[in-house]
Amino acid sequence: MNNLKIPRYIRWITLTGVIFLLIMTILRLALYISFKPPAGSNLHLFSAFVLGLRYDLRMVCIACLLLFLLGTIPALHPLDKKWGKRISFWIWTIAIIVFAIFYVVDFANYAYLNQRVTASILNYVEDAKISMGMVWQTYHVGWIILILVIAIAGLLALIRLTYNTTLSKQKNATTASKVIWGIVFFLLLATGILGRVIYRPGIFPLRWSDAFALGSDYESNLSLNPFQSFFSSLQFKSSHPDAAKVKNSYAWLSSYLGVTNSDSNTLTFERTIPARPAFATQPNVVLVICESFSGYKSSMYGNPLNTTPFFNSLCAKGIFFNRCFTPTYGTARGVWAAITGIPDVELANTSSRNPAYVNQHTIINNFTGYDKLYFIGGSTSWANIRGLLTNNIQGLHLFEQDDYDAPKIDVWGVSDKTLFLEANKRLATQQKPFFAVIQTADNHRPYSIPKEDLATFKKNTVPADSLKKYGFESLDEYNAFRYTDFCYQQFIEAASKQPYFNNTIFVFVGDHGIRGDAGDMLPRAWTDQGLTAEHVPLLFYAPGLLKPQTLSYPASQVDVLPTIAGVCGIPYKNTTMGQNLLDTSLNTTPGEKSKCDFIIDVGLNRIGTIQNNMFYSYGLNNSSPEQICSMLNNEKVPLTDSLKKHYRGMTDAFFEASKYMLANNKKK
């Protein structure tokens, strides 16, 4: 480099850039080694690593450009001026701290969600106390902080070493060479930031979406780095309604939903369902919103680890929907969809946190003459769920962690067993019909199991390879999933001894699933397209009231309340997306208007629809290409023009109407 008369500060910047590029490549390799690809995947790892190198180069070039521009100011030259050196090291210190924190959070996020960190993680900042409590109780925070400190100190020492090495070199650059190399270096950095060398009409700079042209979620995630993933997703903020787009698809959607007095001018989705009494007395309702109740991890879908044998036995005695999906991932979003009937399509936050959406109509209020109760082991201050519930459910009796005579076991409050048994005690004293919601939490990090239960609930030990093969990352997660089943059993057995049991419909639905490898338990599309994050069991259990059956057409979280009202014979007003899954007029046979589910992957900014045993999806703002796949087998489905037109139109209709409903579903 000396013979080339390259300015010393350009040499220093280049050397530090190459070092960080190497470190980021090593971290990508570490991600690959730590989180192996799904079994049987046909991957193109070389392409993923090459694309990843380009993403890393972009971030390195951005940092290098900042230092380069600093060096063009004579008074702030990093090697020649004291203040230039200070400012340069301040910049590097901040950059290294951010770098280390981003990668630690990214690895933790991937371990839990099989997804790189995105801007949606900012949701947890709004509940910082609870979020930090969960992190403290789940992870070895002390060791993580120690590793962070060592990593930051080591990187700073490395930067100082490169600085001193470069400073020891002789100055040999002339004024002309400084200008020439400055221009060349700037152009090289600009090329690295843009991510492409050749430009012509129709060719765009390197985008986040390029990762999703690789063919699988795993390859896409492997190629990204946390900075590209996070900052690219910041552009997706709120989902503002567009009445004109809703009007374009209103005729189809209003017909699909069964709106009798449709009006494209008012964009009404209201339909009134008359009373259809089915029982001699008004049945009670207990709706259990089950934390992280992922379908492929459970016994109902043939998981050889047989994690939920008791719940599986309930499914054989009730109405079990084995193709139920939540509209998206996340507990706050799941509660929102179940209570309002609207998919939570807010992209960088949750609707429960948006003051503009706090006023919502819910079918629960149509259960007139019923006491309404909501039980949660922790606090509803999390994600402003309290605002959603108390502002919209008339006469609600809310029970939180301080209302139970039991100690908290972790950041989520009392144990699920305590929650169920305390709820059962309260329900046993009810004098009027009741609609109760019980929201569980133990099947969530830090996966706490009370010591008092270990006498009756025995932890199992399973080899690590078997855990991984059948969908679990750790023994703690596996046993927490089994403990959930134990808690269901404790609840149902306790409730069955009470008079209210025989006249009660128990409904269980997952708040969301967990993205992961379903192996051979389900076709590859469920894993490759991330459907495991939304696939959950839905069960209506009432041995004395409902005839057992298993139904395999699409069901959604938004359908839960209309179906409960229909089963109970309650007249209700529906203004959102849900449908009565047991309505005989519902089109469940294959066809253009057959039952379908809308899905939005907020982390990847993809929306899609499940219908006719196929899943279609595409990236918002053309961030990733359209895809269609079979949910029955591993055969490829060609995306013909007719399929594209039908599924794209249907998906857009659900998405635009959901955005509109969030702002236009006020209770009256």
C-alpha positions as CSV (number, residue, x, y, z in Angstrom):
1,M,0.0,0.0,0.0
2,N,2.9,2.3,0.7
3,N,4.0,2.2,-3.0
4,L,0.5,3.1,-4.1
5,K,0.7,6.2,-1.9
6,I,-2.6,5.5,-0.3
7,P,-3.3,8.0,2.5
8,R,-2.8,6.5,5.9
9,Y,-6.3,7.2,7.2
10,I,-7.8,5.4,4.2
11,R,-5.6,2.5,4.9
12,W,-6.7,2.5,8.6
13,I,-10.4,2.7,7.6
14,T,-9.9,-0.1,5.1
15,L,-8.2,-2.4,7.5
16,T,-10.8,-1.9,10.2
17,G,-13.5,-2.4,7.7
18,V,-12.0,-5.7,6.5
19,I,-11.7,-6.9,10.1
20,F,-15.4,-6.2,10.8
21,L,-16.4,-7.8,7.6
22,L,-14.5,-10.9,8.7
23,I,-16.1,-10.9,12.1
24,M,-19.6,-10.6,10.6
25,T,-18.9,-13.5,8.3
26,I,-17.8,-15.6,11.3
27,L,-21.0,-14.6,13.2
28,R,-23.0,-15.7,10.2
29,L,-21.2,-19.0,10.2
30,A,-21.9,-19.3,14.0
31,L,-25.6,-18.8,13.3
32,Y,-25.5,-21.6,10.8
33,I,-23.7,-23.9,13.2
34,S,-25.9,-23.0,16.1
35,F,-29.2,-23.2,14.2
36,K,-29.1,-26.0,11.7
37,P,-31.4,-25.8,8.6
38,P,-34.6,-27.9,8.7
39,A,-34.1,-31.5,7.8
40,G,-34.7,-32.3,4.2
41,S,-34.3,-28.8,3.0
42,N,-32.8,-28.2,-0.4
43,L,-30.6,-25.2,0.4
44,H,-28.2,-23.0,-1.6
45,L,-25.9,-22.1,1.3
46,F,-23.2,-20.6,-1.0
47,S,-25.7,-18.1,-2.4
48,A,-26.9,-17.2,1.1
49,F,-23.4,-16.6,2.3
50,V,-22.5,-14.5,-0.7
51,L,-25.6,-12.4,-0.4
52,G,-24.9,-12.1,3.3
53,L,-21.4,-10.8,2.5
54,R,-23.0,-8.1,0.4
55,Y,-25.3,-7.1,3.3
56,D,-22.4,-7.0,5.7
57,L,-20.3,-5.0,3.2
58,R,-23.1,-2.4,3.1
59,M,-23.1,-1.9,6.9
60,V,-19.3,-1.8,7.0
61,C,-19.1,0.7,4.2
62,I,-21.7,3.0,6.0
63,A,-19.4,3.0,9.1
64,C,-16.3,3.5,7.0
65,L,-17.9,6.4,5.0
66,L,-18.7,8.3,8.3
67,L,-15.0,8.0,9.3
68,F,-13.8,8.9,5.8
69,L,-15.9,12.1,5.7
70,L,-14.5,13.0,9.2
71,G,-11.0,12.6,7.8
72,T,-11.7,15.0,5.0
73,I,-12.0,17.8,7.6
74,P,-8.4,18.9,8.3
75,A,-9.1,19.9,11.9
76,L,-10.6,16.5,12.6
77,H,-8.2,14.2,10.8
78,P,-8.1,10.9,12.8
79,L,-4.3,10.4,12.5
80,D,-3.0,14.0,12.4
81,K,-5.2,15.8,15.0
82,K,-5.9,15.1,18.7
83,W,-9.6,15.9,18.4
84,G,-9.8,13.8,15.3
85,K,-8.5,10.8,17.1
86,R,-10.8,11.4,20.1
87,I,-13.9,11.7,17.9
88,S,-12.9,8.7,15.8
89,F,-12.6,6.6,18.9
90,W,-15.9,7.9,20.3
91,I,-17.5,6.9,17.1
92,W,-15.9,3.4,17.2
93,T,-16.9,3.0,20.8
94,I,-20.5,3.7,20.1
95,A,-20.5,1.6,16.9
96,I,-18.9,-1.4,18.7
97,I,-21.4,-1.2,21.6
98,V,-24.3,-1.1,19.2
99,F,-22.7,-3.9,17.1
100,A,-22.3,-6.2,20.1
101,I,-25.8,-5.5,21.5
102,F,-27.4,-6.0,18.1
103,Y,-25.8,-9.4,17.6
104,V,-26.6,-10.6,21.1
105,V,-30.2,-9.7,20.8
106,D,-30.3,-11.1,17.3
107,F,-29.0,-14.5,18.4
108,A,-31.5,-14.6,21.3
109,N,-34.3,-13.5,19.0
110,Y,-33.4,-16.2,16.5
111,A,-33.2,-18.9,19.2
112,Y,-36.8,-18.1,20.2
113,L,-38.5,-17.1,16.9
114,N,-36.3,-18.6,14.2
115,Q,-36.1,-15.1,12.7
116,R,-33.6,-12.3,12.6
117,V,-34.4,-9.3,14.8
118,T,-36.7,-6.7,13.3
119,A,-38.2,-3.4,14.3
120,S,-41.1,-5.2,15.9
121,I,-38.8,-5.8,18.9
122,L,-39.4,-2.1,19.8
123,N,-42.9,-3.2,21.0
124,Y,-41.1,-4.6,24.1
125,V,-39.7,-1.2,24.9
126,E,-43.2,0.0,25.8
127,D,-43.4,-2.7,28.4
128,A,-39.8,-2.4,29.4
129,K,-40.3,-3.6,33.0
130,I,-42.0,-6.8,32.1
131,S,-39.7,-7.4,29.1
132,M,-36.6,-7.0,31.2
133,G,-38.1,-9.2,33.9
134,M,-38.6,-12.0,31.3
135,V,-35.1,-11.6,30.0
136,W,-33.6,-11.6,33.5
137,Q,-35.5,-14.8,34.5
138,T,-34.9,-16.6,31.2
139,Y,-31.3,-15.8,30.2
140,H,-28.0,-15.8,32.1
141,V,-27.9,-12.0,32.0
142,G,-24.7,-11.8,34.1
143,W,-22.8,-14.0,31.8
144,I,-24.2,-12.2,28.7
145,I,-23.1,-8.8,30.2
146,L,-19.7,-10.2,30.9
147,I,-19.4,-11.5,27.4
148,L,-20.6,-8.2,26.0
149,V,-18.0,-6.3,28.1
150,I,-15.2,-8.6,27.0
151,A,-16.3,-8.4,23.3
152,I,-16.5,-4.7,23.4
153,A,-13.1,-4.3,25.1
154,G,-11.5,-6.8,22.7
155,L,-12.9,-5.0,19.6
156,L,-11.8,-1.6,21.0
157,A,-8.3,-3.0,21.6
158,L,-8.3,-4.3,18.1
159,I,-9.2,-0.9,16.7
160,R,-6.5,0.7,18.8
161,L,-4.0,-1.8,17.5
162,T,-4.8,-1.1,13.9
163,Y,-4.7,2.6,14.6
164,N,-1.2,2.4,16.2
165,T,0.0,0.2,13.4
166,T,-1.2,2.6,10.8
167,L,0.1,5.6,12.7
168,S,3.6,4.1,12.8
169,K,3.7,4.1,9.0
170,Q,5.4,6.9,7.2
171,K,3.4,9.6,5.4
172,N,3.9,9.3,1.7
173,A,0.8,10.5,0.1
174,T,1.0,13.6,-2.1
175,T,-1.9,16.1,-2.4
176,A,-2.8,14.7,-5.8
177,S,-2.8,11.1,-4.5
178,K,-5.0,12.1,-1.6
179,V,-7.6,13.6,-4.0
180,I,-7.4,10.7,-6.4
181,W,-7.6,8.0,-3.7
182,G,-10.3,10.0,-1.9
183,I,-12.5,9.9,-5.0
184,V,-11.8,6.2,-5.6
185,F,-12.4,5.3,-2.0
186,F,-15.7,7.3,-1.9
187,L,-16.9,5.5,-5.1
188,L,-15.9,2.1,-3.7
189,L,-17.8,2.8,-0.4
190,A,-20.8,4.1,-2.4
191,T,-20.8,0.9,-4.5
192,G,-20.6,-1.2,-1.3
193,I,-23.6,0.7,0.2
194,L,-25.7,0.4,-3.0
195,G,-24.8,-3.3,-3.2
196,R,-24.5,-3.5,-6.9
197,V,-21.8,-2.6,-9.4
198,I,-23.8,-2.3,-12.6
199,Y,-26.9,-0.1,-12.8
200,R,-29.4,0.3,-15.6
201,P,-33.1,1.0,-15.7
202,G,-35.0,-1.6,-13.7
203,I,-32.0,-2.5,-11.6
204,F,-32.3,-1.3,-8.0
205,P,-29.9,-1.1,-5.1
206,L,-29.5,-4.2,-2.9
207,R,-32.7,-4.6,-0.9
208,W,-33.9,-6.5,2.1
209,S,-36.3,-8.3,-0.3
210,D,-33.4,-9.8,-2.2
211,A,-32.9,-12.2,0.7
212,F,-36.4,-13.6,0.1
213,A,-35.7,-14.6,-3.5
214,L,-33.4,-17.4,-2.2
215,G,-36.3,-19.9,-1.8
216,S,-36.6,-20.5,1.9
217,D,-37.0,-18.6,5.2
218,Y,-33.8,-20.3,6.5
219,E,-31.7,-19.1,3.6
220,S,-33.3,-15.6,3.8
221,N,-32.5,-15.3,7.6
222,L,-29.0,-16.7,7.1
223,S,-28.2,-14.1,4.5
224,L,-29.4,-11.1,6.5
225,N,-27.6,-9.4,9.4
226,P,-29.4,-7.8,12.3
227,F,-28.8,-4.2,11.1
228,Q,-30.2,-4.9,7.6
229,S,-33.2,-6.7,9.1
230,F,-33.9,-4.2,11.8
231,F,-33.5,-0.9,9.8
232,S,-35.2,-2.2,6.7
233,S,-38.3,-3.1,8.8
234,L,-38.5,0.4,10.3
235,Q,-40.1,1.6,7.1
236,F,-43.2,-0.4,7.9
237,K,-44.8,1.7,10.6
238,S,-48.6,1.9,10.9
239,S,-51.1,0.4,8.5
240,H,-53.2,3.4,7.5
241,P,-56.6,2.5,6.1
242,D,-57.4,3.4,2.5
243,A,-61.1,3.5,1.9
244,A,-60.7,3.5,-1.9
245,K,-58.8,0.2,-1.8
246,V,-61.5,-1.3,0.5
247,K,-64.2,-0.2,-1.9
248,N,-62.4,-1.9,-4.8
249,S,-62.8,-5.3,-3.1
250,Y,-65.9,-4.6,-1.1
251,A,-68.3,-6.5,-3.3
252,W,-66.3,-9.8,-3.0
253,L,-65.5,-9.5,0.7
254,S,-69.0,-8.5,1.8
255,S,-70.4,-11.4,-0.2
256,Y,-67.9,-13.8,1.4
257,L,-68.7,-12.6,4.9
258,G,-72.4,-12.7,4.3
259,V,-73.2,-9.0,4.7
260,T,-76.9,-8.9,3.9
261,N,-77.3,-5.1,3.6
262,S,-74.0,-4.4,1.8
263,D,-73.3,-0.8,0.9
264,S,-70.1,0.2,-0.9
265,N,-70.6,3.8,0.0
266,T,-70.7,3.3,3.8
267,L,-68.4,0.2,3.6
268,T,-70.5,-1.5,6.3
269,F,-69.6,-5.1,7.3
270,E,-72.3,-5.4,9.8
271,R,-74.5,-8.4,9.9
272,T,-77.0,-9.4,12.6
273,I,-77.3,-13.0,13.4
274,P,-80.7,-14.0,15.1
275,A,-81.0,-16.2,18.1
276,R,-80.9,-20.0,17.5
277,P,-81.5,-21.6,20.9
278,A,-79.9,-25.0,21.0
279,F,-80.0,-25.9,24.7
280,A,-82.6,-25.9,27.4
281,T,-80.6,-23.4,29.5
282,Q,-78.1,-20.7,28.6
283,P,-74.7,-22.4,28.6
284,N,-71.7,-20.8,30.3
285,V,-68.5,-20.1,28.3
286,V,-64.9,-20.5,29.4
287,L,-62.5,-19.3,26.7
288,V,-58.9,-20.3,27.4
289,I,-56.3,-18.4,25.4
290,C,-53.3,-20.8,25.5
291,E,-49.8,-19.3,25.5
292,S,-47.6,-20.5,22.5
293,F,-49.8,-23.6,21.9
294,S,-48.0,-24.6,18.7
295,G,-49.7,-27.3,16.7
296,Y,-46.7,-29.4,15.6
297,K,-45.3,-29.6,19.1
298,S,-48.5,-31.2,20.5
299,S,-49.8,-34.7,20.5
300,M,-52.8,-33.9,18.2
301,Y,-50.5,-33.7,15.2
302,G,-48.6,-36.9,15.8
303,N,-45.5,-35.5,17.6
304,P,-43.7,-38.6,18.9
305,L,-42.8,-36.9,22.1
306,N,-46.5,-37.0,23.1
307,T,-46.4,-33.7,24.9
308,T,-50.1,-33.1,25.4
309,P,-51.8,-36.5,25.9
310,F,-54.6,-35.1,28.1
311,F,-55.5,-32.3,25.7
312,N,-55.4,-34.9,22.9
313,S,-58.0,-36.9,24.9
314,L,-60.2,-33.8,25.2
315,C,-60.0,-33.3,21.4
316,A,-61.4,-36.8,20.9
317,K,-64.4,-35.8,23.0
318,G,-65.1,-32.3,21.5
319,I,-65.2,-30.4,18.3
320,F,-61.6,-30.1,17.2
321,F,-60.5,-27.8,14.4
322,N,-57.1,-29.1,13.3
323,R,-56.5,-26.4,10.7
324,C,-56.8,-23.3,12.9
325,F,-54.4,-20.4,12.3
326,T,-53.9,-17.2,14.2
327,P,-53.8,-14.2,11.8
328,T,-50.2,-13.4,13.0
329,Y,-47.6,-14.1,15.7
330,G,-47.6,-12.5,19.2
331,T,-49.7,-12.7,22.3
332,A,-51.0,-9.2,22.2
333,R,-52.0,-9.6,18.6
334,G,-53.6,-13.0,19.4
335,V,-55.7,-11.5,22.2
336,W,-56.7,-8.6,19.9
337,A,-57.9,-10.9,17.1
338,A,-59.8,-13.2,19.5
339,I,-61.6,-10.3,21.3
340,T,-62.3,-8.0,18.3
341,G,-62.4,-10.4,15.3
342,I,-59.9,-8.2,13.4
343,P,-56.4,-9.4,12.3
344,D,-53.9,-7.1,14.0
345,V,-52.2,-5.7,10.9
346,E,-50.2,-2.9,12.6
347,L,-46.7,-3.5,11.3
348,A,-44.3,-1.9,13.8
349,N,-46.5,-2.0,16.9
350,T,-49.6,-3.7,18.2
351,S,-53.1,-2.3,17.8
352,S,-53.7,-2.6,21.6
353,R,-51.0,0.1,22.0
354,N,-52.6,2.5,19.6
355,P,-54.8,5.0,21.3
356,A,-56.7,5.6,18.1
357,Y,-57.9,1.9,18.2
358,V,-58.9,1.6,21.9
359,N,-62.6,1.8,21.1
360,Q,-63.7,-1.6,19.6
361,H,-67.0,-3.5,19.3
362,T,-66.8,-7.1,20.6
363,I,-69.3,-9.9,20.3
364,I,-68.8,-10.7,24.0
365,N,-71.2,-7.8,24.8
366,N,-73.9,-9.6,22.9
367,F,-74.0,-12.2,25.8
368,T,-76.5,-10.1,27.7
369,G,-77.4,-11.3,31.1
370,Y,-74.0,-13.0,31.4
371,D,-71.3,-12.0,33.9
372,K,-68.1,-11.3,32.1
373,L,-64.8,-12.4,33.8
374,Y,-61.2,-12.3,32.6
375,F,-58.4,-14.1,34.5
376,I,-54.7,-13.6,33.9
377,G,-51.8,-14.8,36.0
378,G,-49.9,-11.5,35.6
379,S,-50.8,-8.0,34.7
380,T,-53.0,-6.6,31.9
381,S,-50.9,-3.4,31.9
382,W,-48.6,-5.4,29.5
383,A,-49.2,-4.2,25.9
384,N,-52.2,-2.1,27.1
385,I,-54.4,-5.1,27.1
386,R,-56.2,-3.6,30.1
387,G,-57.4,-0.8,27.9
388,L,-58.7,-3.2,25.2
389,L,-60.6,-5.2,27.8
390,T,-62.0,-2.7,30.3
391,N,-62.8,-0.1,27.7
392,N,-64.8,-2.5,25.5
393,I,-66.3,-5.4,27.5
394,Q,-69.2,-4.1,29.5
395,G,-69.3,-4.9,33.2
396,L,-66.0,-6.9,33.1
397,H,-64.6,-8.4,36.3
398,L,-60.8,-8.5,35.8
399,F,-58.6,-10.7,37.9
400,E,-54.8,-10.2,37.9
401,Q,-51.9,-11.5,39.9
402,D,-52.6,-9.5,43.1
403,D,-56.1,-11.0,43.3
404,Y,-54.9,-14.5,44.0
405,D,-53.7,-15.9,47.3
406,A,-50.5,-17.3,45.7
407,P,-46.9,-16.1,45.1
408,K,-45.7,-15.0,41.7
409,I,-43.4,-17.6,40.2
410,D,-41.8,-15.3,37.6
411,V,-42.4,-12.1,35.6
412,W,-45.7,-13.5,34.2
413,G,-47.2,-13.8,37.7
414,V,-48.7,-16.9,39.3
415,S,-48.5,-20.3,37.8
416,D,-51.0,-21.5,35.2
417,K,-52.2,-24.2,37.7
418,T,-52.9,-21.6,40.3
419,L,-54.6,-19.4,37.7
420,F,-56.9,-22.3,36.6
421,L,-57.7,-23.4,40.1
422,E,-58.4,-19.8,41.3
423,A,-60.6,-19.2,38.3
424,N,-62.5,-22.5,39.0
425,K,-63.2,-21.4,42.6
426,R,-64.6,-18.1,41.4
427,L,-66.7,-19.7,38.6
428,A,-68.1,-22.2,41.1
429,T,-69.7,-19.4,43.0
430,Q,-71.4,-17.7,40.0
431,Q,-75.2,-17.4,40.3
432,K,-75.7,-16.1,36.7
433,P,-74.6,-17.5,33.3
434,F,-71.0,-16.4,32.7
435,F,-68.5,-15.7,29.9
436,A,-65.0,-16.2,31.3
437,V,-61.7,-15.8,29.6
438,I,-58.5,-17.4,31.1
439,Q,-55.2,-16.3,29.6
440,T,-52.2,-18.6,30.3
441,A,-48.5,-17.7,30.3
442,D,-46.3,-20.5,31.6
443,N,-45.5,-22.0,28.2
444,H,-43.2,-19.1,27.6
445,R,-39.7,-18.2,28.6
446,P,-38.4,-18.5,31.4
447,Y,-40.5,-21.7,31.4
448,S,-41.1,-21.7,35.1
449,I,-42.6,-24.8,36.8
450,P,-43.4,-24.4,40.5
451,K,-41.5,-26.6,42.9
452,E,-44.8,-27.5,44.6
453,D,-45.9,-29.2,41.4
454,L,-42.8,-31.3,40.8
455,A,-44.2,-34.0,43.2
456,T,-47.0,-34.8,40.8
457,F,-45.6,-33.4,37.5
458,K,-42.5,-35.3,36.6
459,K,-40.0,-33.7,34.3
460,N,-38.8,-35.9,31.4
461,T,-35.3,-36.1,29.9
462,V,-35.1,-36.5,26.2
463,P,-31.9,-36.6,24.0
464,A,-31.0,-33.3,22.4
465,D,-31.2,-34.8,18.9
466,S,-34.8,-36.0,19.6
467,L,-35.8,-32.6,21.0
468,K,-34.5,-30.8,18.0
469,K,-36.0,-33.3,15.6
470,Y,-39.5,-32.9,17.1
471,G,-39.6,-29.1,17.4
472,F,-38.0,-28.2,20.8
473,E,-34.9,-26.1,21.4
474,S,-34.4,-27.2,25.0
475,L,-35.5,-29.5,27.8
476,D,-37.0,-26.5,29.6
477,E,-39.2,-25.7,26.6
478,Y,-40.3,-29.3,26.2
479,N,-41.2,-29.7,29.9
480,A,-43.0,-26.4,30.0
481,F,-45.1,-27.6,27.0
482,R,-45.9,-30.8,29.0
483,Y,-46.6,-28.7,32.1
484,T,-49.2,-26.8,30.1
485,D,-51.0,-30.1,29.5
486,F,-50.7,-30.9,33.2
487,C,-52.4,-27.6,34.0
488,Y,-55.3,-28.2,31.5
489,Q,-55.8,-31.5,33.3
490,Q,-55.8,-30.0,36.7
491,F,-58.4,-27.4,35.5
492,I,-60.8,-29.8,33.8
493,E,-60.6,-32.3,36.6
494,A,-61.4,-29.6,39.2
495,A,-64.1,-28.1,37.1
496,S,-65.8,-31.4,36.5
497,K,-66.5,-31.6,40.2
498,Q,-68.5,-28.4,40.1
499,P,-72.2,-28.0,39.2
500,Y,-71.4,-25.5,36.4
501,F,-69.3,-28.0,34.5
502,N,-72.2,-29.8,32.7
503,N,-73.6,-26.6,31.4
504,T,-70.4,-25.0,30.2
505,I,-68.7,-24.9,26.8
506,F,-64.9,-24.8,27.2
507,V,-63.0,-23.3,24.3
508,F,-59.3,-23.6,23.9
509,V,-57.3,-21.7,21.3
510,G,-53.6,-20.8,21.0
511,D,-52.6,-17.2,21.1
512,H,-50.0,-18.1,18.5
513,G,-47.7,-20.9,17.5
514,I,-43.9,-21.0,17.4
515,R,-41.9,-20.8,14.2
516,G,-39.8,-23.9,13.8
517,D,-39.1,-27.1,12.0
518,A,-42.1,-29.4,11.9
519,G,-40.0,-32.1,10.3
520,D,-42.0,-34.9,8.7
521,M,-45.1,-34.2,10.9
522,L,-46.4,-31.8,8.4
523,P,-45.6,-31.0,4.7
524,R,-42.5,-28.8,4.1
525,A,-44.5,-25.7,3.3
526,W,-45.6,-25.5,7.0
527,T,-41.9,-25.1,8.0
528,D,-40.5,-23.3,4.9
529,Q,-43.3,-20.7,4.9
530,G,-43.3,-20.2,8.6
531,L,-46.9,-21.4,9.1
532,T,-45.8,-23.1,12.3
533,A,-45.8,-19.6,13.9
534,E,-49.6,-19.3,13.4
535,H,-50.9,-22.9,13.5
536,V,-52.7,-23.6,16.7
537,P,-55.3,-26.1,18.1
538,L,-58.9,-24.9,18.4
539,L,-61.2,-27.0,20.6
540,F,-64.8,-26.7,21.7
541,Y,-65.2,-29.1,24.6
542,A,-68.6,-29.7,26.3
543,P,-69.2,-33.5,26.7
544,G,-72.9,-33.1,27.7
545,L,-73.7,-30.5,25.0
546,L,-71.6,-31.0,21.9
547,K,-71.2,-34.1,19.6
548,P,-67.5,-34.9,19.0
549,Q,-66.1,-34.3,15.5
550,T,-62.8,-33.3,13.9
551,L,-63.0,-30.6,11.2
552,S,-60.2,-29.9,8.7
553,Y,-61.3,-26.8,6.9
554,P,-59.5,-23.5,7.7
555,A,-60.4,-21.9,11.0
556,S,-59.1,-18.7,12.4
557,Q,-58.7,-16.9,15.8
558,V,-61.1,-14.3,14.4
559,D,-63.8,-17.0,14.1
560,V,-63.8,-17.9,17.8
561,L,-66.4,-15.5,19.2
562,P,-68.9,-15.8,16.3
563,T,-68.7,-19.6,16.7
564,I,-69.2,-19.4,20.5
565,A,-72.2,-17.2,20.0
566,G,-73.6,-19.5,17.4
567,V,-73.1,-22.6,19.5
568,C,-74.8,-20.9,22.5
569,G,-77.7,-19.6,20.3
570,I,-76.9,-16.0,21.2
571,P,-78.2,-13.3,18.8
572,Y,-75.2,-11.1,17.9
573,K,-74.0,-8.3,15.7
574,N,-70.8,-9.0,13.8
575,T,-68.9,-6.1,12.3
576,T,-65.6,-7.7,11.6
577,M,-63.9,-10.7,9.9
578,G,-65.1,-13.7,12.0
579,Q,-67.5,-16.4,10.9
580,N,-69.4,-19.1,12.7
581,L,-67.4,-22.2,11.9
582,L,-70.4,-24.4,12.5
583,D,-72.8,-22.5,10.3
584,T,-74.1,-25.0,7.8
585,S,-74.2,-22.2,5.2
586,L,-70.5,-21.7,5.4
587,N,-68.8,-22.8,2.2
588,T,-66.3,-25.4,3.3
589,T,-66.0,-27.2,0.0
590,P,-63.1,-26.3,-2.5
591,G,-63.9,-23.3,-4.6
592,E,-63.3,-19.6,-5.0
593,K,-65.5,-18.7,-2.0
594,S,-64.5,-21.6,0.2
595,K,-63.4,-20.9,3.8
596,C,-60.0,-19.2,4.0
597,D,-57.6,-17.7,6.6
598,F,-55.7,-14.5,6.3
599,I,-52.1,-14.5,7.6
600,I,-49.7,-11.6,8.1
601,D,-46.1,-12.1,9.1
602,V,-45.2,-8.8,10.7
603,G,-41.5,-9.7,11.0
604,L,-41.1,-10.4,7.3
605,N,-43.7,-7.9,6.1
606,R,-45.5,-10.7,4.2
607,I,-49.3,-11.2,3.9
608,G,-51.1,-14.2,2.5
609,T,-54.2,-16.4,2.5
610,I,-54.8,-20.1,3.1
611,Q,-57.6,-21.6,0.9
612,N,-58.2,-24.9,-0.9
613,N,-55.2,-26.5,0.8
614,M,-52.8,-23.9,-0.6
615,F,-51.0,-21.0,0.9
616,Y,-50.3,-17.9,-1.1
617,S,-48.2,-15.0,0.1
618,Y,-46.2,-12.0,-1.0
619,G,-44.1,-9.2,0.5
620,L,-45.6,-5.8,1.2
621,N,-44.3,-3.0,-1.0
622,N,-42.9,-5.7,-3.2
623,S,-40.3,-6.5,-0.5
624,S,-40.3,-10.2,-1.4
625,P,-41.8,-12.2,-4.3
626,E,-45.2,-14.0,-4.6
627,Q,-45.3,-17.7,-3.6
628,I,-47.8,-20.4,-3.6
629,C,-47.4,-23.9,-2.1
630,S,-49.4,-27.0,-1.2
631,M,-50.3,-27.6,2.4
632,L,-51.1,-31.3,1.7
633,N,-47.9,-32.5,0.2
634,N,-44.4,-31.4,-1.0
635,E,-45.3,-31.0,-4.6
636,K,-44.6,-27.6,-6.2
637,V,-47.6,-25.6,-7.3
638,P,-47.2,-23.4,-10.4
639,L,-48.4,-19.8,-9.8
640,T,-50.6,-19.4,-12.9
641,D,-52.1,-16.1,-13.9
642,S,-55.6,-17.3,-12.7
643,L,-54.3,-18.4,-9.3
644,K,-52.3,-15.2,-8.9
645,K,-55.3,-13.0,-9.7
646,H,-57.6,-14.9,-7.4
647,Y,-55.3,-15.2,-4.4
648,R,-53.7,-11.7,-4.7
649,G,-57.1,-10.1,-4.9
650,M,-58.4,-12.1,-1.9
651,T,-55.3,-11.4,0.2
652,D,-55.4,-7.7,-0.6
653,A,-59.1,-7.6,0.3
654,F,-58.5,-9.0,3.7
655,F,-55.5,-6.8,4.4
656,E,-57.1,-3.5,3.3
657,A,-60.4,-4.3,5.1
658,S,-58.5,-5.2,8.3
659,K,-56.8,-1.9,8.3
660,Y,-60.1,-0.1,7.7
661,M,-61.8,-2.1,10.5
662,L,-59.2,-1.2,13.1
663,A,-60.2,2.4,12.7
664,N,-63.9,1.8,12.1
665,N,-65.1,-0.8,14.5
666,K,-66.2,1.4,17.3
667,K,-68.7,0.1,19.8
668,K,-72.2,1.7,19.7
